[in-house]
Amino acid sequence: MARILAIEDDETTSREIVAELSRHGFEVEAVADGREGLVRAVTGTFDAITLDRILPGLDGLSLVTVMRNAGVQTPVLMISALSDVDERIRGLRAGGDDYLTKPFSPEEMTARLEVLLRRREQAPRETVLQADDLVLDLVTRQVRRGGGELRLSPTEFRLLEFMMRNRDQILTRTMIFEAVWGYYFDPGTNTIDVHIGQLRRKIERPGARALIETVRGSGYRFRADP
């Protein structure tokens, strides 16, 4: 059971985080003060941390900076009402691993934490990813299925790598966009759906099980198992 430290001073948000993560089987400890949160983050044994950007005692940016300087590498999901791109960049550069803006979907928060936990478990980083007879080689930059080579664009290659590394997890459009394109997601764009469609046409083959599943209302999932 993964242990999560939730550092959040808003009581309603804190209760929502604890309830949602507990419902998914996580063990959650919640604190409402930045200084207390820093002490728990440095001295406790947690698998991941949700961290509010604005806190009493010590703000989230300072907290994660001190954590990293102290050698604590616990994955941090920063949560903030400050949604502009500059603030997101500041949070990530300070040492955050991901950034979620308020108001947020509890399901997306859980999905992002699951990705951070999975990423941590996968170190050292694999250079060959495989699902069924689909093989992605990060060294040769080749993708093969059923013995034949598939020609993907650089963006399609990054998209497939991200989905294969996070197999069986629901990946929201925001998560995909930020991981593959590297900047803030515009909910009005259909870029992701277009690229998913192109990728499907290239990696799927007649008679074989479909690997990319559309999760209605949520995003996509790469299904590695039957």
Protein Blocks (a to p, Z undefined) as FASTA:
>chain_A
ZZdddddfbfklmmmmmmmmmmnopacdddfbfklmmmmmmmmccfbdcddfbdghiafk
lmmmmmmmnopabdcddddfblbfklmmmmmmnopabdcdddddfklmmmmmmmmmmmmm
mpccdfbdcehjbccdfklopaceehiacdddfklmmmmmmmmmmgoiacdfklmmmmmn
opacdfkbcklmmmmmmmmmmmpcehiacfbdcdehilpcddfbZZ
